[in-house]
Amino acid sequence: MTNKQPQNPLHGITLEMILTSLVEQYGWEELGQRITIKCFTDNPSVKSSLKFLRRTPWARKKVEELYQKSVGKDA
């Protein structure tokens, strides 16, 4: 059984890859300004942010949307 997802622009990209890319591109301070969530503004780390984003669908969606805009992929 093949799990092809041609309509999913994030297929094969992990949340950790997305977050790491955004932190490299924007830095924690600007990322916290673009998406105002405490895990980006108060003592941020990839580990704590991933934990929060995995449990919080609305925040994960905002991060995924910013990533798609930053790499030019359609949402």
N, C-alpha and C positions, 0 to 999 in steps of 0.2 A: 504494500500500500504506500503510495507516494503522497506526501503532504505538500503539494505545490500550492502556492498562494500568489498567483500572478497579480491580483488586485490589491495586495497588501504591500505598500512601499517599505514597510519596516520588517518584512519577512527576512529572517536570518540575522537581524541586528538585535543584540541584547540590550536591556535597559542599562546595564553597566557601560556598554559601549557608547550608548547615547549620552549618558551623563558625563562620562569622561571626555567625550568630544566637546560637549557644551562648556565644561569647565576649562578645557584648553583654549577654546575660542573666546569665551567671554570673561572667565575668571569668576570666582565665587561672588564677589561684590556686585558685578553687573548682572550676573545670573539672578541674584536675589532681588535686584531692582526690576528685572524683566518678569520674573515669576515670584511674587511675594509670598514665600512660605518660609517658616522658621528654620527648617533644616538647611536652607541656603544662606540665611542671614545670621544665625546664632551658632558660632563654633562649628562651621560646616565640615563635613567629611563625606567621601564617597560612600563609605559603609553605612553611616547613619541616614544619609539621603536615600540610598537604595531601600533600606528597611522601611522608611516612611512612604516612599513612592509605590512600593509593592503592596502596601496596605491601603493606599488612598487613590482610588481610580481617577478622581477629578484632577488631582495634582499630576499623576502620571500622564494623563491626556495632555495637559498643558506643556509638559516637558517634551512629549513626543511631537506635538505641534510645532514648538519652537525649533526642535531639531530638524523637522522636515523643511521648515522655512529657511533654516540656516544652511542646509545642503541643497536647497532647490528642488526638493521632492514634493510632489503634490500630496496634499492631505487627503 
